[in-house]
């Protein structure tokens, strides 16, 4: 899937990993640009191991509208595999504020990040995913 134009409401999936006890789950938030949240995806670690993250994303109801996946380098996702197996371009945000683009030109990736962010370069989808992750980890830490 090729991103040719970056519309204001481009569907962006922000992915992060959630650590609950020994489990390592994956949480995703779907956003329309930087405007509205469209949905939340949550995959248990067992399912990710059994079916693979790309397969779970392809089976989600949001898959047909997704145009870009954004994740952080700290989470350790295999971005090249994610792009190859889903067909959705992936933008990997590095801790120093730079990014790597898989399946999308860097200029287009930069425009996507600007459209999907209120504070460049972290898109709203990823910000919300990180907030949800922190809340879940805090909630289950006390148990």
N, C-alpha and C positions, 0 to 999 in steps of 0.2 A: 504494500500500500504506500503510495507516494503522496507526500504533503506538497501540494502545489501552491495553494493560497492559505493564508492564515486568517481565518475568520474570527470575529470577536467572541463567538461562542464555541470555539473548537473544543472537542471533548478530550480532556486530559485525565489520565489515570495516575495518581500519585501512589507509589508503593513503599511500604516499610515493613520491617520485621518486628513481631511482637514476641517478647520473652515472658512466658507465663510458666513458672516453675521450670521443668525440664523441656517443655514444649517450645518450639520455635514456629509460630504461626506467621501468616502473611496478611497484612491489612492493606486494602486499597480504597482510595476515595476517588470518585469520578466527579469532575467539575466541568461546567460549561465555561471555558475560558477562565476568567477570574471572577465570574459573576455569581453563579448558582451551583449548589451541590446537587448532583443528579442521583448519587447513590453511594453505597458502601459495599465493598466486597471483603469477605473474611474467609480465609482458607486455613483450616487446621493443618498443622505440620504433617500429620499422617497422610492427609489427602495430597499435600504437595509432594511428598515422597512417592506416593503410589501413582499419581496421575501426572505429575509435573506441573509447575506453575504455568507454563504456556498453555497447556491443555485446559487447565481450570479457567484461565482467562478467556480462552476461545469458547468455552461452554457457558460463560456468563451472559446474561441478557443484555449487558452493556456493550459487548464485543463489537456488534455491527457499527456502532457509532464512534468507537474509540479511534482517535487519530494519533495520539502520542502517549507514551508511558514515561513518567519521570520518577527517578529514584536517586537515593544518595549513595555515594561510594562506601560509606560506613556500613551499610546493610549487606554488602557483598553479593548482590544479585549478579548473575551471569547475563549481562546485557546483550551480548552478541547472540547468545542462544535464545533469549527472550524475543529479540527482534526477528531472528531467522524462523522461529517456530510459530510466532503469532502473526508476523507480517506487519506489525505495528512498530514504527520507529521508536527508539528509546533514547532518552537524554539522561545522562548520568552526571549528577552534580557532585563536584569535588569539594572538600572542606575549604579550599582556598578561594572559592567563589567561581572558579572556572568550570567548564563542563565538557563532556565528551558526547558526541552524537553518533548514533548507530542507525543507519538506514535513512538518514536525513542530513541535508547539507547544513553546515554550521551556521550560515546566515539565516536559513529558515528556522533552525532550532533556536537561535537567538530571538527571532521575532515571536516564536511560540512562547518562549519564556517571558517576554515582555507583555504579551497579550494575556497570559494566564497568571500574571503576578501583579499584586498591588505594590509589593516591594521586590524589585528585581534582585536576584535571579530566582528566588524560591517561589514556585507557583503555589497558588492557594490550595490546590488539591494535595500537595505534599505537606503544607503547613497543617491542614486539618487532619491528615493521616497521622502526623507526628503527635498532635494534641490528643487524638483518640488513643494512640498507642501508649502515651504517657499515662493517660487516665486508666486504661485497662491494666497496665503493669502495676500502677499504684493500688488499684482496687484488689488485685489478686496477690499482691505482695503480702498483705496482712493476713492472708488465709493460710 
